[in-house]
Amino acid sequence: MITIKFDQQFQTDFKRISRRIPQIVTELEYVIEAIEEYGHVPESYNPHMLDHPRGIYRDMRNSILPRGKWMCW
């Protein structure tokens, strides 16, 4: 089991996006719980390496959430 710690920027972003798109909160909570329990994002979210990473996105992965939103880790 993995323990995830959220920094202040994530908490601010999460609060902002939850007001704009309330239904995405459930999806994010599901993905976070899956990462904590299994150590990876479920295959249904199509996790993959970024195609042309530059700068801070080097060695990052990407997943697609519903409504065309994506998350990078």
PDB file of N, CA, C, O and CB in Angstrom:
ATOM      1  N   MET A   1       0.841  -1.184   0.000  1.00  0.00           N
ATOM      2  CA  MET A   1       0.000   0.000   0.000  1.00  0.00           C
ATOM      3  C   MET A   1       0.884   1.246   0.000  1.00  0.00           C
ATOM      4  O   MET A   1       1.886   1.311   0.713  1.00  0.00           O
ATOM      5  CB  MET A   1      -0.956  -0.001   1.221  1.00  0.00           C
ATOM      6  N   ILE A   2       0.506   2.217  -0.797  1.00  0.00           N
ATOM      7  CA  ILE A   2       1.253   3.458  -0.938  1.00  0.00           C
ATOM      8  C   ILE A   2       0.539   4.565  -0.171  1.00  0.00           C
ATOM      9  O   ILE A   2      -0.689   4.644  -0.185  1.00  0.00           O
ATOM     10  CB  ILE A   2       1.418   3.840  -2.432  1.00  0.00           C
ATOM     11  N   THR A   3       1.304   5.411   0.492  1.00  0.00           N
ATOM     12  CA  THR A   3       0.735   6.582   1.147  1.00  0.00           C
ATOM     13  C   THR A   3       1.017   7.798   0.273  1.00  0.00           C
ATOM     14  O   THR A   3       2.167   8.077  -0.064  1.00  0.00           O
ATOM     15  CB  THR A   3       1.319   6.773   2.587  1.00  0.00           C
ATOM     16  N   ILE A   4      -0.028   8.510  -0.087  1.00  0.00           N
ATOM     17  CA  ILE A   4       0.107   9.681  -0.940  1.00  0.00           C
ATOM     18  C   ILE A   4       0.002  10.929  -0.078  1.00  0.00           C
ATOM     19  O   ILE A   4      -0.924  11.074   0.720  1.00  0.00           O
ATOM     20  CB  ILE A   4      -0.968   9.688  -2.060  1.00  0.00           C
ATOM     21  N   LYS A   5       0.960  11.821  -0.251  1.00  0.00           N
ATOM     22  CA  LYS A   5       0.930  13.107   0.444  1.00  0.00           C
ATOM     23  C   LYS A   5       0.672  14.190  -0.589  1.00  0.00           C
ATOM     24  O   LYS A   5       1.330  14.229  -1.629  1.00  0.00           O
ATOM     25  CB  LYS A   5       2.264  13.374   1.222  1.00  0.00           C
ATOM     26  N   PHE A   6      -0.265  15.054  -0.313  1.00  0.00           N
ATOM     27  CA  PHE A   6      -0.633  16.123  -1.233  1.00  0.00           C
ATOM     28  C   PHE A   6       0.005  17.433  -0.794  1.00  0.00           C
ATOM     29  O   PHE A   6      -0.079  17.818   0.372  1.00  0.00           O
ATOM     30  CB  PHE A   6      -2.163  16.270  -1.315  1.00  0.00           C
ATOM     31  N   ASP A   7       0.641  18.109  -1.739  1.00  0.00           N
ATOM     32  CA  ASP A   7       1.217  19.405  -1.403  1.00  0.00           C
ATOM     33  C   ASP A   7       0.131  20.486  -1.471  1.00  0.00           C
ATOM     34  O   ASP A   7      -0.990  20.231  -1.910  1.00  0.00           O
ATOM     35  CB  ASP A   7       2.393  19.746  -2.357  1.00  0.00           C
ATOM     36  N   GLN A   8       0.481  21.674  -1.036  1.00  0.00           N
ATOM     37  CA  GLN A   8      -0.474  22.778  -0.959  1.00  0.00           C
ATOM     38  C   GLN A   8      -1.031  23.127  -2.342  1.00  0.00           C
ATOM     39  O   GLN A   8      -2.210  23.456  -2.467  1.00  0.00           O
ATOM     40  CB  GLN A   8       0.189  24.012  -0.333  1.00  0.00           C
ATOM     41  N   GLN A   9      -0.192  23.057  -3.381  1.00  0.00           N
ATOM     42  CA  GLN A   9      -0.650  23.391  -4.728  1.00  0.00           C
ATOM     43  C   GLN A   9      -1.718  22.413  -5.205  1.00  0.00           C
ATOM     44  O   GLN A   9      -2.700  22.828  -5.820  1.00  0.00           O
ATOM     45  CB  GLN A   9       0.527  23.399  -5.705  1.00  0.00           C
ATOM     46  N   PHE A  10      -1.542  21.112  -4.930  1.00  0.00           N
ATOM     47  CA  PHE A  10      -2.556  20.134  -5.307  1.00  0.00           C
ATOM     48  C   PHE A  10      -3.867  20.431  -4.594  1.00  0.00           C
ATOM     49  O   PHE A  10      -4.931  20.405  -5.212  1.00  0.00           O
ATOM     50  CB  PHE A  10      -2.081  18.709  -4.985  1.00  0.00           C
ATOM     51  N   GLN A  11      -3.798  20.708  -3.314  1.00  0.00           N
ATOM     52  CA  GLN A  11      -5.008  20.980  -2.549  1.00  0.00           C
ATOM     53  C   GLN A  11      -5.743  22.199  -3.098  1.00  0.00           C
ATOM     54  O   GLN A  11      -6.971  22.202  -3.178  1.00  0.00           O
ATOM     55  CB  GLN A  11      -4.668  21.190  -1.075  1.00  0.00           C
ATOM     56  N   THR A  12      -4.998  23.229  -3.473  1.00  0.00           N
ATOM     57  CA  THR A  12      -5.601  24.426  -4.062  1.00  0.00           C
ATOM     58  C   THR A  12      -6.235  24.112  -5.407  1.00  0.00           C
ATOM     59  O   THR A  12      -7.365  24.521  -5.675  1.00  0.00           O
ATOM     60  CB  THR A  12      -4.556  25.531  -4.223  1.00  0.00           C
ATOM     61  N   ASP A  13      -5.509  23.385  -6.256  1.00  0.00           N
ATOM     62  CA  ASP A  13      -6.020  23.017  -7.570  1.00  0.00           C
ATOM     63  C   ASP A  13      -7.254  22.120  -7.457  1.00  0.00           C
ATOM     64  O   ASP A  13      -8.230  22.300  -8.185  1.00  0.00           O
ATOM     65  CB  ASP A  13      -4.932  22.314  -8.380  1.00  0.00           C
ATOM     66  N   PHE A  14      -7.200  21.150  -6.535  1.00  0.00           N
ATOM     67  CA  PHE A  14      -8.322  20.230  -6.343  1.00  0.00           C
ATOM     68  C   PHE A  14      -9.576  20.983  -5.903  1.00  0.00           C
ATOM     69  O   PHE A  14     -10.674  20.709  -6.386  1.00  0.00           O
ATOM     70  CB  PHE A  14      -7.961  19.152  -5.306  1.00  0.00           C
ATOM     71  N   LYS A  15      -9.407  21.921  -4.998  1.00  0.00           N
ATOM     72  CA  LYS A  15     -10.537  22.716  -4.525  1.00  0.00           C
ATOM     73  C   LYS A  15     -11.142  23.531  -5.670  1.00  0.00           C
ATOM     74  O   LYS A  15     -12.363  23.609  -5.810  1.00  0.00           O
ATOM     75  CB  LYS A  15     -10.096  23.648  -3.381  1.00  0.00           C
ATOM     76  N   ARG A  16     -10.275  24.136  -6.484  1.00  0.00           N
ATOM     77  CA  ARG A  16     -10.729  24.947  -7.609  1.00  0.00           C
ATOM     78  C   ARG A  16     -11.468  24.092  -8.647  1.00  0.00           C
ATOM     79  O   ARG A  16     -12.542  24.472  -9.116  1.00  0.00           O
ATOM     80  CB  ARG A  16      -9.536  25.659  -8.262  1.00  0.00           C
ATOM     81  N   ILE A  17     -10.898  22.956  -8.998  1.00  0.00           N
ATOM     82  CA  ILE A  17     -11.525  22.129 -10.031  1.00  0.00           C
ATOM     83  C   ILE A  17     -12.811  21.482  -9.528  1.00  0.00           C
ATOM     84  O   ILE A  17     -13.728  21.239 -10.312  1.00  0.00           O
ATOM     85  CB  ILE A  17     -10.554  21.051 -10.505  1.00  0.00           C
ATOM     86  N   SER A  18     -12.887  21.202  -8.226  1.00  0.00           N
ATOM     87  CA  SER A  18     -14.107  20.598  -7.687  1.00  0.00           C
ATOM     88  C   SER A  18     -15.285  21.573  -7.735  1.00  0.00           C
ATOM     89  O   SER A  18     -16.440  21.151  -7.787  1.00  0.00           O
ATOM     90  CB  SER A  18     -13.873  20.132  -6.247  1.00  0.00           C
ATOM     91  N   ARG A  19     -14.997  22.861  -7.717  1.00  0.00           N
ATOM     92  CA  ARG A  19     -16.076  23.848  -7.862  1.00  0.00           C
ATOM     93  C   ARG A  19     -16.492  23.975  -9.325  1.00  0.00           C
ATOM     94  O   ARG A  19     -17.671  24.158  -9.628  1.00  0.00           O
ATOM     95  CB  ARG A  19     -15.634  25.225  -7.314  1.00  0.00           C
ATOM     96  N   ARG A  20     -15.523  23.878 -10.223  1.00  0.00           N
ATOM     97  CA  ARG A  20     -15.823  24.018 -11.658  1.00  0.00           C
ATOM     98  C   ARG A  20     -16.483  22.765 -12.235  1.00  0.00           C
ATOM     99  O   ARG A  20     -17.441  22.864 -13.001  1.00  0.00           O
ATOM    100  CB  ARG A  20     -14.543  24.325 -12.433  1.00  0.00           C
ATOM    101  N   ILE A  21     -15.972  21.592 -11.871  1.00  0.00           N
ATOM    102  CA  ILE A  21     -16.468  20.325 -12.414  1.00  0.00           C
ATOM    103  C   ILE A  21     -16.697  19.362 -11.246  1.00  0.00           C
ATOM    104  O   ILE A  21     -15.843  18.521 -10.965  1.00  0.00           O
ATOM    105  CB  ILE A  21     -15.457  19.716 -13.463  1.00  0.00           C
ATOM    106  N   PRO A  22     -17.834  19.477 -10.566  1.00  0.00           N
ATOM    107  CA  PRO A  22     -18.069  18.673  -9.362  1.00  0.00           C
ATOM    108  C   PRO A  22     -18.014  17.160  -9.606  1.00  0.00           C
ATOM    109  O   PRO A  22     -17.567  16.420  -8.730  1.00  0.00           O
ATOM    110  CB  PRO A  22     -19.408  19.029  -8.779  1.00  0.00           C
ATOM    111  N   GLN A  23     -18.456  16.685 -10.773  1.00  0.00           N
ATOM    112  CA  GLN A  23     -18.490  15.250 -11.025  1.00  0.00           C
ATOM    113  C   GLN A  23     -17.100  14.627 -11.195  1.00  0.00           C
ATOM    114  O   GLN A  23     -16.964  13.407 -11.103  1.00  0.00           O
ATOM    115  CB  GLN A  23     -19.312  14.978 -12.251  1.00  0.00           C
ATOM    116  N   ILE A  24     -16.087  15.426 -11.436  1.00  0.00           N
ATOM    117  CA  ILE A  24     -14.736  14.883 -11.603  1.00  0.00           C
ATOM    118  C   ILE A  24     -14.108  14.515 -10.256  1.00  0.00           C
ATOM    119  O   ILE A  24     -13.135  13.762 -10.215  1.00  0.00           O
ATOM    120  CB  ILE A  24     -13.847  15.893 -12.336  1.00  0.00           C
ATOM    121  N   VAL A  25     -14.646  15.031  -9.174  1.00  0.00           N
ATOM    122  CA  VAL A  25     -14.125  14.731  -7.839  1.00  0.00           C
ATOM    123  C   VAL A  25     -14.196  13.229  -7.573  1.00  0.00           C
ATOM    124  O   VAL A  25     -13.246  12.650  -7.046  1.00  0.00           O
ATOM    125  CB  VAL A  25     -14.912  15.509  -6.755  1.00  0.00           C
ATOM    126  N   THR A  26     -15.304  12.597  -7.930  1.00  0.00           N
ATOM    127  CA  THR A  26     -15.469  11.162  -7.727  1.00  0.00           C
ATOM    128  C   THR A  26     -14.417  10.380  -8.507  1.00  0.00           C
ATOM    129  O   THR A  26     -13.832   9.430  -7.987  1.00  0.00           O
ATOM    130  CB  THR A  26     -16.876  10.720  -8.144  1.00  0.00           C
ATOM    131  N   GLU A  27     -14.175  10.782  -9.761  1.00  0.00           N
ATOM    132  CA  GLU A  27     -13.178  10.105 -10.583  1.00  0.00           C
ATOM    133  C   GLU A  27     -11.783  10.246  -9.984  1.00  0.00           C
ATOM    134  O   GLU A  27     -11.039   9.269  -9.910  1.00  0.00           O
ATOM    135  CB  GLU A  27     -13.197  10.661 -12.007  1.00  0.00           C
ATOM    136  N   LEU A  28     -11.427  11.447  -9.560  1.00  0.00           N
ATOM    137  CA  LEU A  28     -10.111  11.657  -8.966  1.00  0.00           C
ATOM    138  C   LEU A  28      -9.949  10.863  -7.674  1.00  0.00           C
ATOM    139  O   LEU A  28      -8.889  10.288  -7.428  1.00  0.00           O
ATOM    140  CB  LEU A  28      -9.883  13.140  -8.699  1.00  0.00           C
ATOM    141  N   GLU A  29     -10.975  10.829  -6.863  1.00  0.00           N
ATOM    142  CA  GLU A  29     -10.918  10.061  -5.621  1.00  0.00           C
ATOM    143  C   GLU A  29     -10.722   8.578  -5.916  1.00  0.00           C
ATOM    144  O   GLU A  29      -9.964   7.899  -5.224  1.00  0.00           O
ATOM    145  CB  GLU A  29     -12.196  10.276  -4.793  1.00  0.00           C
ATOM    146  N   TYR A  30     -11.412   8.070  -6.953  1.00  0.00           N
ATOM    147  CA  TYR A  30     -11.269   6.666  -7.335  1.00  0.00           C
ATOM    148  C   TYR A  30      -9.834   6.366  -7.778  1.00  0.00           C
ATOM    149  O   TYR A  30      -9.252   5.360  -7.371  1.00  0.00           O
ATOM    150  CB  TYR A  30     -12.260   6.312  -8.461  1.00  0.00           C
ATOM    151  N   VAL A  31      -9.271   7.238  -8.609  1.00  0.00           N
ATOM    152  CA  VAL A  31      -7.906   7.034  -9.098  1.00  0.00           C
ATOM    153  C   VAL A  31      -6.903   7.108  -7.949  1.00  0.00           C
ATOM    154  O   VAL A  31      -5.983   6.294  -7.875  1.00  0.00           O
ATOM    155  CB  VAL A  31      -7.556   8.079 -10.176  1.00  0.00           C
ATOM    156  N   ILE A  32      -7.075   8.064  -7.066  1.00  0.00           N
ATOM    157  CA  ILE A  32      -6.168   8.203  -5.920  1.00  0.00           C
ATOM    158  C   ILE A  32      -6.234   6.967  -5.032  1.00  0.00           C
ATOM    159  O   ILE A  32      -5.200   6.470  -4.586  1.00  0.00           O
ATOM    160  CB  ILE A  32      -6.515   9.464  -5.102  1.00  0.00           C
ATOM    161  N   GLU A  33      -7.435   6.468  -4.772  1.00  0.00           N
ATOM    162  CA  GLU A  33      -7.590   5.259  -3.956  1.00  0.00           C
ATOM    163  C   GLU A  33      -6.950   4.048  -4.638  1.00  0.00           C
ATOM    164  O   GLU A  33      -6.334   3.215  -3.974  1.00  0.00           O
ATOM    165  CB  GLU A  33      -9.081   4.984  -3.685  1.00  0.00           C
ATOM    166  N   ALA A  34      -7.093   3.952  -5.953  1.00  0.00           N
ATOM    167  CA  ALA A  34      -6.490   2.836  -6.695  1.00  0.00           C
ATOM    168  C   ALA A  34      -4.971   2.899  -6.612  1.00  0.00           C
ATOM    169  O   ALA A  34      -4.315   1.872  -6.439  1.00  0.00           O
ATOM    170  CB  ALA A  34      -6.944   2.853  -8.172  1.00  0.00           C
ATOM    171  N   ILE A  35      -4.409   4.092  -6.734  1.00  0.00           N
ATOM    172  CA  ILE A  35      -2.954   4.241  -6.634  1.00  0.00           C
ATOM    173  C   ILE A  35      -2.484   3.856  -5.232  1.00  0.00           C
ATOM    174  O   ILE A  35      -1.477   3.164  -5.082  1.00  0.00           O
ATOM    175  CB  ILE A  35      -2.525   5.695  -6.969  1.00  0.00           C
ATOM    176  N   GLU A  36      -3.209   4.301  -4.212  1.00  0.00           N
ATOM    177  CA  GLU A  36      -2.833   3.955  -2.837  1.00  0.00           C
ATOM    178  C   GLU A  36      -2.890   2.452  -2.604  1.00  0.00           C
ATOM    179  O   GLU A  36      -2.007   1.887  -1.959  1.00  0.00           O
ATOM    180  CB  GLU A  36      -3.745   4.668  -1.841  1.00  0.00           C
ATOM    181  N   GLU A  37      -3.929   1.800  -3.128  1.00  0.00           N
ATOM    182  CA  GLU A  37      -4.126   0.384  -2.860  1.00  0.00           C
ATOM    183  C   GLU A  37      -3.273  -0.522  -3.745  1.00  0.00           C
ATOM    184  O   GLU A  37      -2.665  -1.474  -3.254  1.00  0.00           O
ATOM    185  CB  GLU A  37      -5.571   0.039  -3.039  1.00  0.00           C
ATOM    186  N   TYR A  38      -3.224  -0.231  -5.052  1.00  0.00           N
ATOM    187  CA  TYR A  38      -2.546  -1.136  -5.994  1.00  0.00           C
ATOM    188  C   TYR A  38      -1.203  -0.621  -6.486  1.00  0.00           C
ATOM    189  O   TYR A  38      -0.424  -1.390  -7.049  1.00  0.00           O
ATOM    190  CB  TYR A  38      -3.429  -1.385  -7.175  1.00  0.00           C
ATOM    191  N   GLY A  39      -0.914   0.658  -6.289  1.00  0.00           N
ATOM    192  CA  GLY A  39       0.367   1.206  -6.702  1.00  0.00           C
ATOM    193  C   GLY A  39       0.429   1.689  -8.133  1.00  0.00           C
ATOM    194  O   GLY A  39       1.501   2.066  -8.606  1.00  0.00           O
ATOM    195  N   HIS A  40      -0.697   1.688  -8.840  1.00  0.00           N
ATOM    196  CA  HIS A  40      -0.714   2.180 -10.221  1.00  0.00           C
ATOM    197  C   HIS A  40      -2.112   2.636 -10.606  1.00  0.00           C
ATOM    198  O   HIS A  40      -3.092   2.321  -9.931  1.00  0.00           O
ATOM    199  CB  HIS A  40      -0.224   1.090 -11.194  1.00  0.00           C
ATOM    200  N   VAL A  41      -2.190   3.383 -11.700  1.00  0.00           N
ATOM    201  CA  VAL A  41      -3.470   3.866 -12.219  1.00  0.00           C
ATOM    202  C   VAL A  41      -4.149   2.718 -12.971  1.00  0.00           C
ATOM    203  O   VAL A  41      -3.477   2.004 -13.716  1.00  0.00           O
ATOM    204  CB  VAL A  41      -3.270   5.116 -13.154  1.00  0.00           C
ATOM    205  N   PRO A  42      -5.457   2.521 -12.800  1.00  0.00           N
ATOM    206  CA  PRO A  42      -6.147   1.453 -13.521  1.00  0.00           C
ATOM    207  C   PRO A  42      -5.985   1.598 -15.037  1.00  0.00           C
ATOM    208  O   PRO A  42      -5.954   2.710 -15.564  1.00  0.00           O
ATOM    209  CB  PRO A  42      -7.631   1.446 -13.154  1.00  0.00           C
ATOM    210  N   GLU A  43      -5.884   0.461 -15.726  1.00  0.00           N
ATOM    211  CA  GLU A  43      -5.693   0.447 -17.179  1.00  0.00           C
ATOM    212  C   GLU A  43      -6.832   1.131 -17.929  1.00  0.00           C
ATOM    213  O   GLU A  43      -6.639   1.583 -19.058  1.00  0.00           O
ATOM    214  CB  GLU A  43      -5.553  -0.979 -17.665  1.00  0.00           C
ATOM    215  N   SER A  44      -8.001   1.213 -17.328  1.00  0.00           N
ATOM    216  CA  SER A  44      -9.144   1.858 -17.996  1.00  0.00           C
ATOM    217  C   SER A  44      -8.891   3.349 -18.236  1.00  0.00           C
ATOM    218  O   SER A  44      -9.589   3.969 -19.039  1.00  0.00           O
ATOM    219  CB  SER A  44     -10.420   1.677 -17.156  1.00  0.00           C
ATOM    220  N   TYR A  45      -7.900   3.933 -17.549  1.00  0.00           N
ATOM    221  CA  TYR A  45      -7.565   5.344 -17.727  1.00  0.00           C
ATOM    222  C   TYR A  45      -6.416   5.547 -18.715  1.00  0.00           C
ATOM    223  O   TYR A  45      -5.937   6.667 -18.893  1.00  0.00           O
ATOM    224  CB  TYR A  45      -7.204   5.962 -16.389  1.00  0.00           C
ATOM    225  N   ASN A  46      -5.976   4.461 -19.356  1.00  0.00           N
ATOM    226  CA  ASN A  46      -4.948   4.517 -20.389  1.00  0.00           C
ATOM    227  C   ASN A  46      -3.681   5.245 -19.928  1.00  0.00           C
ATOM    228  O   ASN A  46      -3.291   6.230 -20.553  1.00  0.00           O
ATOM    229  CB  ASN A  46      -5.502   5.195 -21.619  1.00  0.00           C
ATOM    230  N   PRO A  47      -3.028   4.787 -18.851  1.00  0.00           N
ATOM    231  CA  PRO A  47      -1.792   5.458 -18.426  1.00  0.00           C
ATOM    232  C   PRO A  47      -0.674   5.210 -19.440  1.00  0.00           C
ATOM    233  O   PRO A  47      -0.506   4.089 -19.920  1.00  0.00           O
ATOM    234  CB  PRO A  47      -1.359   4.966 -17.021  1.00  0.00           C
ATOM    235  N   HIS A  48       0.085   6.249 -19.763  1.00  0.00           N
ATOM    236  CA  HIS A  48       1.174   6.132 -20.732  1.00  0.00           C
ATOM    237  C   HIS A  48       2.196   7.243 -20.515  1.00  0.00           C
ATOM    238  O   HIS A  48       1.903   8.271 -19.904  1.00  0.00           O
ATOM    239  CB  HIS A  48       0.627   6.180 -22.173  1.00  0.00           C
ATOM    240  N   MET A  49       3.396   7.011 -21.027  1.00  0.00           N
ATOM    241  CA  MET A  49       4.441   8.032 -20.946  1.00  0.00           C
ATOM    242  C   MET A  49       4.075   9.181 -21.881  1.00  0.00           C
ATOM    243  O   MET A  49       3.437   8.964 -22.911  1.00  0.00           O
ATOM    244  CB  MET A  49       5.843   7.438 -21.313  1.00  0.00           C
ATOM    245  N   LEU A  50       4.472  10.390 -21.530  1.00  0.00           N
ATOM    246  CA  LEU A  50       4.240  11.532 -22.407  1.00  0.00           C
ATOM    247  C   LEU A  50       5.044  11.358 -23.688  1.00  0.00           C
ATOM    248  O   LEU A  50       6.171  10.863 -23.655  1.00  0.00           O
ATOM    249  CB  LEU A  50       4.615  12.858 -21.701  1.00  0.00           C
ATOM    250  N   ASP A  51       4.468  11.763 -24.818  1.00  0.00           N
ATOM    251  CA  ASP A  51       5.107  11.564 -26.116  1.00  0.00           C
ATOM    252  C   ASP A  51       6.380  12.389 -26.294  1.00  0.00           C
ATOM    253  O   ASP A  51       7.412  11.851 -26.694  1.00  0.00           O
ATOM    254  CB  ASP A  51       4.136  11.902 -27.213  1.00  0.00           C
ATOM    255  N   HIS A  52       6.320  13.676 -26.004  1.00  0.00           N
ATOM    256  CA  HIS A  52       7.465  14.566 -26.197  1.00  0.00           C
ATOM    257  C   HIS A  52       7.683  15.426 -24.948  1.00  0.00           C
ATOM    258  O   HIS A  52       7.452  16.635 -24.973  1.00  0.00           O
ATOM    259  CB  HIS A  52       7.254  15.464 -27.443  1.00  0.00           C
ATOM    260  N   PRO A  53       8.131  14.793 -23.852  1.00  0.00           N
ATOM    261  CA  PRO A  53       8.285  15.559 -22.610  1.00  0.00           C
ATOM    262  C   PRO A  53       9.439  16.558 -22.683  1.00  0.00           C
ATOM    263  O   PRO A  53      10.489  16.276 -23.260  1.00  0.00           O
ATOM    264  CB  PRO A  53       8.504  14.611 -21.440  1.00  0.00           C
ATOM    265  N   ARG A  54       9.226  17.698 -22.103  1.00  0.00           N
ATOM    266  CA  ARG A  54      10.248  18.741 -22.029  1.00  0.00           C
ATOM    267  C   ARG A  54      10.228  19.331 -20.618  1.00  0.00           C
ATOM    268  O   ARG A  54       9.182  19.356 -19.969  1.00  0.00           O
ATOM    269  CB  ARG A  54      10.008  19.855 -23.113  1.00  0.00           C
ATOM    270  N   GLY A  55      11.351  19.791 -20.159  1.00  0.00           N
ATOM    271  CA  GLY A  55      11.426  20.496 -18.883  1.00  0.00           C
ATOM    272  C   GLY A  55      10.937  19.680 -17.708  1.00  0.00           C
ATOM    273  O   GLY A  55      11.395  18.561 -17.478  1.00  0.00           O
ATOM    274  N   ILE A  56       9.996  20.253 -16.962  1.00  0.00           N
ATOM    275  CA  ILE A  56       9.517  19.600 -15.743  1.00  0.00           C
ATOM    276  C   ILE A  56       8.701  18.347 -16.027  1.00  0.00           C
ATOM    277  O   ILE A  56       8.462  17.560 -15.111  1.00  0.00           O
ATOM    278  CB  ILE A  56       8.687  20.565 -14.937  1.00  0.00           C
ATOM    279  N   TYR A  57       8.269  18.138 -17.258  1.00  0.00           N
ATOM    280  CA  TYR A  57       7.454  16.975 -17.596  1.00  0.00           C
ATOM    281  C   TYR A  57       8.279  15.776 -18.047  1.00  0.00           C
ATOM    282  O   TYR A  57       7.712  14.758 -18.444  1.00  0.00           O
ATOM    283  CB  TYR A  57       6.476  17.338 -18.672  1.00  0.00           C
ATOM    284  N   ARG A  58       9.583  15.874 -17.994  1.00  0.00           N
ATOM    285  CA  ARG A  58      10.455  14.761 -18.368  1.00  0.00           C
ATOM    286  C   ARG A  58      10.224  13.592 -17.399  1.00  0.00           C
ATOM    287  O   ARG A  58      10.134  13.803 -16.190  1.00  0.00           O
ATOM    288  CB  ARG A  58      11.957  15.203 -18.360  1.00  0.00           C
ATOM    289  N   ASP A  59      10.129  12.388 -17.912  1.00  0.00           N
ATOM    290  CA  ASP A  59       9.890  11.157 -17.136  1.00  0.00           C
ATOM    291  C   ASP A  59       8.529  11.149 -16.450  1.00  0.00           C
ATOM    292  O   ASP A  59       8.349  10.468 -15.441  1.00  0.00           O
ATOM    293  CB  ASP A  59      10.979  10.983 -16.090  1.00  0.00           C
ATOM    294  N   MET A  60       7.580  11.891 -16.982  1.00  0.00           N
ATOM    295  CA  MET A  60       6.231  11.909 -16.417  1.00  0.00           C
ATOM    296  C   MET A  60       5.309  10.988 -17.212  1.00  0.00           C
ATOM    297  O   MET A  60       5.570  10.664 -18.371  1.00  0.00           O
ATOM    298  CB  MET A  60       5.668  13.346 -16.401  1.00  0.00           C
ATOM    299  N   ARG A  61       4.229  10.577 -16.559  1.00  0.00           N
ATOM    300  CA  ARG A  61       3.203   9.762 -17.208  1.00  0.00           C
ATOM    301  C   ARG A  61       1.921  10.577 -17.283  1.00  0.00           C
ATOM    302  O   ARG A  61       1.772  11.587 -16.595  1.00  0.00           O
ATOM    303  CB  ARG A  61       2.970   8.417 -16.440  1.00  0.00           C
ATOM    304  N   ASN A  62       1.003  10.130 -18.120  1.00  0.00           N
ATOM    305  CA  ASN A  62      -0.225  10.857 -18.381  1.00  0.00           C
ATOM    306  C   ASN A  62      -1.391   9.876 -18.373  1.00  0.00           C
ATOM    307  O   ASN A  62      -1.227   8.723 -18.770  1.00  0.00           O
ATOM    308  CB  ASN A  62      -0.146  11.618 -19.729  1.00  0.00           C
ATOM    309  N   SER A  63      -2.556  10.312 -17.931  1.00  0.00           N
ATOM    310  CA  SER A  63      -3.788   9.523 -17.991  1.00  0.00           C
ATOM    311  C   SER A  63      -4.941  10.432 -18.374  1.00  0.00           C
ATOM    312  O   SER A  63      -4.943  11.622 -18.058  1.00  0.00           O
ATOM    313  CB  SER A  63      -4.073   8.818 -16.635  1.00  0.00           C
ATOM    314  N   ILE A  64      -5.908   9.864 -19.051  1.00  0.00           N
ATOM    315  CA  ILE A  64      -7.074  10.621 -19.492  1.00  0.00           C
ATOM    316  C   ILE A  64      -8.238  10.336 -18.552  1.00  0.00           C
ATOM    317  O   ILE A  64      -8.597   9.181 -18.320  1.00  0.00           O
ATOM    318  CB  ILE A  64      -7.447  10.267 -20.957  1.00  0.00           C
ATOM    319  N   LEU A  65      -8.820  11.397 -18.017  1.00  0.00           N
ATOM    320  CA  LEU A  65     -10.007  11.286 -17.181  1.00  0.00           C
ATOM    321  C   LEU A  65     -11.228  11.607 -18.035  1.00  0.00           C
ATOM    322  O   LEU A  65     -11.080  12.131 -19.139  1.00  0.00           O
ATOM    323  CB  LEU A  65      -9.920  12.235 -15.944  1.00  0.00           C
ATOM    324  N   PRO A  66     -12.428  11.306 -17.552  1.00  0.00           N
ATOM    325  CA  PRO A  66     -13.635  11.651 -18.309  1.00  0.00           C
ATOM    326  C   PRO A  66     -13.714  13.140 -18.615  1.00  0.00           C
ATOM    327  O   PRO A  66     -13.082  13.957 -17.945  1.00  0.00           O
ATOM    328  CB  PRO A  66     -14.873  11.222 -17.542  1.00  0.00           C
ATOM    329  N   ARG A  67     -14.478  13.475 -19.611  1.00  0.00           N
ATOM    330  CA  ARG A  67     -14.698  14.852 -20.051  1.00  0.00           C
ATOM    331  C   ARG A  67     -13.434  15.482 -20.630  1.00  0.00           C
ATOM    332  O   ARG A  67     -13.306  16.706 -20.651  1.00  0.00           O
ATOM    333  CB  ARG A  67     -15.203  15.693 -18.894  1.00  0.00           C
ATOM    334  N   GLY A  68     -12.493  14.650 -21.103  1.00  0.00           N
ATOM    335  CA  GLY A  68     -11.315  15.163 -21.769  1.00  0.00           C
ATOM    336  C   GLY A  68     -10.261  15.745 -20.851  1.00  0.00           C
ATOM    337  O   GLY A  68      -9.287  16.327 -21.330  1.00  0.00           O
ATOM    338  N   LYS A  69     -10.426  15.606 -19.558  1.00  0.00           N
ATOM    339  CA  LYS A  69      -9.426  16.117 -18.620  1.00  0.00           C
ATOM    340  C   LYS A  69      -8.283  15.107 -18.518  1.00  0.00           C
ATOM    341  O   LYS A  69      -8.506  13.912 -18.709  1.00  0.00           O
ATOM    342  CB  LYS A  69     -10.058  16.389 -17.215  1.00  0.00           C
ATOM    343  N   TRP A  70      -7.083  15.557 -18.225  1.00  0.00           N
ATOM    344  CA  TRP A  70      -5.953  14.649 -18.065  1.00  0.00           C
ATOM    345  C   TRP A  70      -5.203  14.966 -16.800  1.00  0.00           C
ATOM    346  O   TRP A  70      -5.278  16.072 -16.264  1.00  0.00           O
ATOM    347  CB  TRP A  70      -5.016  14.724 -19.265  1.00  0.00           C
ATOM    348  N   MET A  71      -4.479  13.972 -16.336  1.00  0.00           N
ATOM    349  CA  MET A  71      -3.649  14.192 -15.169  1.00  0.00           C
ATOM    350  C   MET A  71      -2.250  13.678 -15.489  1.00  0.00           C
ATOM    351  O   MET A  71      -2.078  12.729 -16.254  1.00  0.00           O
ATOM    352  CB  MET A  71      -4.242  13.488 -13.904  1.00  0.00           C
ATOM    353  N   CYS A  72      -1.289  14.307 -14.906  1.00  0.00           N
ATOM    354  CA  CYS A  72       0.111  13.999 -15.158  1.00  0.00           C
ATOM    355  C   CYS A  72       0.757  13.699 -13.816  1.00  0.00           C
ATOM    356  O   CYS A  72       0.517  14.402 -12.834  1.00  0.00           O
ATOM    357  CB  CYS A  72       0.842  15.177 -15.897  1.00  0.00           C
ATOM    358  N   TRP A  73       1.583  12.644 -13.772  1.00  0.00           N
ATOM    359  CA  TRP A  73       2.283  12.307 -12.541  1.00  0.00           C
ATOM    360  C   TRP A  73       3.641  11.781 -12.838  1.00  0.00           C
ATOM    361  O   TRP A  73       4.386  11.441 -11.919  1.00  0.00           O
ATOM    362  CB  TRP A  73       1.511  11.305 -11.734  1.00  0.00           C
TER     363      TRP A  73
END
